[in-house]
Amino acid sequence: MKPGGVEAFEIAIPAGTLTSPKGDLDKNMYKALQVKDHPDIVFRLLRFEPRAGDAGAVRAVGVLQIAGVEREVNLDIVTERKDTTLAVHGKLQLLMTDYGIKPPTAMLGMLKTDPKVTVTFETLLTTPVS
């Protein structure tokens, strides 16, 4: 976890593990995400870029693949060192339609989903204690 220590990574999230606050809408979400054909949502880091602002602020430029569609995204993240761990958190706003996803509807179209989605994450990276 030294500066410049992470040059590349890829993370895959099983799309079928996502849930909504209204569980009865999950099957519509899985259908919209084409989970059977594209079971994972994947982010692949291309590079890090410096970002002004908070200490530990950086921009992760990478490729996000959702429902088989890939788009380059800029993910603003903040890192914070805590003893032997590195806390990493950030968020990304995107439009479902940018990935060819028609926002799901329910109740014969009376209930519509906003095409805007905010993805947030927080993770801890650790090094083995010697």
VENURVEN-V649635 format. One record per residue. N is the residue number from 1. RES is the residue in three letters. NEAR is the number of other C-alpha atoms within 8 Angstrom. Layout:
# VENURVEN-V649635
n=N res=RES near=NEAR
n=N res=RES near=NEAR
This chain:
# VENURVEN-V649635
n=1 res=MET near=7
n=2 res=LYS near=4
n=3 res=PRO near=5
n=4 res=GLY near=5
n=5 res=GLY near=6
n=6 res=VAL near=7
n=7 res=GLU near=7
n=8 res=ALA near=8
n=9 res=PHE near=7
n=10 res=GLU near=8
n=11 res=ILE near=7
n=12 res=ALA near=8
n=13 res=ILE near=8
n=14 res=PRO near=9
n=15 res=ALA near=11
n=16 res=GLY near=8
n=17 res=THR near=6
n=18 res=LEU near=7
n=19 res=THR near=6
n=20 res=SER near=7
n=21 res=PRO near=4
n=22 res=LYS near=6
n=23 res=GLY near=7
n=24 res=ASP near=5
n=25 res=LEU near=9
n=26 res=ASP near=11
n=27 res=LYS near=7
n=28 res=ASN near=10
n=29 res=MET near=9
n=30 res=TYR near=11
n=31 res=LYS near=8
n=32 res=ALA near=11
n=33 res=LEU near=11
n=34 res=GLN near=10
n=35 res=VAL near=13
n=36 res=LYS near=5
n=37 res=ASP near=6
n=38 res=HIS near=11
n=39 res=PRO near=11
n=40 res=ASP near=12
n=41 res=ILE near=13
n=42 res=VAL near=12
n=43 res=PHE near=11
n=44 res=ARG near=11
n=45 res=LEU near=12
n=46 res=LEU near=9
n=47 res=ARG near=9
n=48 res=PHE near=10
n=49 res=GLU near=8
n=50 res=PRO near=7
n=51 res=ARG near=7
n=52 res=ALA near=6
n=53 res=GLY near=5
n=54 res=ASP near=6
n=55 res=ALA near=6
n=56 res=GLY near=7
n=57 res=ALA near=13
n=58 res=VAL near=13
n=59 res=ARG near=12
n=60 res=ALA near=13
n=61 res=VAL near=13
n=62 res=GLY near=13
n=63 res=VAL near=13
n=64 res=LEU near=12
n=65 res=GLN near=11
n=66 res=ILE near=12
n=67 res=ALA near=15
n=68 res=GLY near=6
n=69 res=VAL near=8
n=70 res=GLU near=9
n=71 res=ARG near=8
n=72 res=GLU near=8
n=73 res=VAL near=8
n=74 res=ASN near=9
n=75 res=LEU near=11
n=76 res=ASP near=11
n=77 res=ILE near=12
n=78 res=VAL near=12
n=79 res=THR near=12
n=80 res=GLU near=8
n=81 res=ARG near=8
n=82 res=LYS near=7
n=83 res=ASP near=5
n=84 res=THR near=8
n=85 res=THR near=10
n=86 res=LEU near=13
n=87 res=ALA near=12
n=88 res=VAL near=12
n=89 res=HIS near=11
n=90 res=GLY near=11
n=91 res=LYS near=11
n=92 res=LEU near=10
n=93 res=GLN near=8
n=94 res=LEU near=9
n=95 res=LEU near=9
n=96 res=MET near=12
n=97 res=THR near=9
n=98 res=ASP near=7
n=99 res=TYR near=11
n=100 res=GLY near=8
n=101 res=ILE near=10
n=102 res=LYS near=8
n=103 res=PRO near=11
n=104 res=PRO near=9
n=105 res=THR near=11
n=106 res=ALA near=10
n=107 res=MET near=6
n=108 res=LEU near=6
n=109 res=GLY near=7
n=110 res=MET near=7
n=111 res=LEU near=8
n=112 res=LYS near=9
n=113 res=THR near=7
n=114 res=ASP near=6
n=115 res=PRO near=9
n=116 res=LYS near=8
n=117 res=VAL near=9
n=118 res=THR near=8
n=119 res=VAL near=8
n=120 res=THR near=8
n=121 res=PHE near=7
n=122 res=GLU near=8
n=123 res=THR near=7
n=124 res=LEU near=8
n=125 res=LEU near=8
n=126 res=THR near=8
n=127 res=THR near=7
n=128 res=PRO near=4
n=129 res=VAL near=4
n=130 res=SER near=2
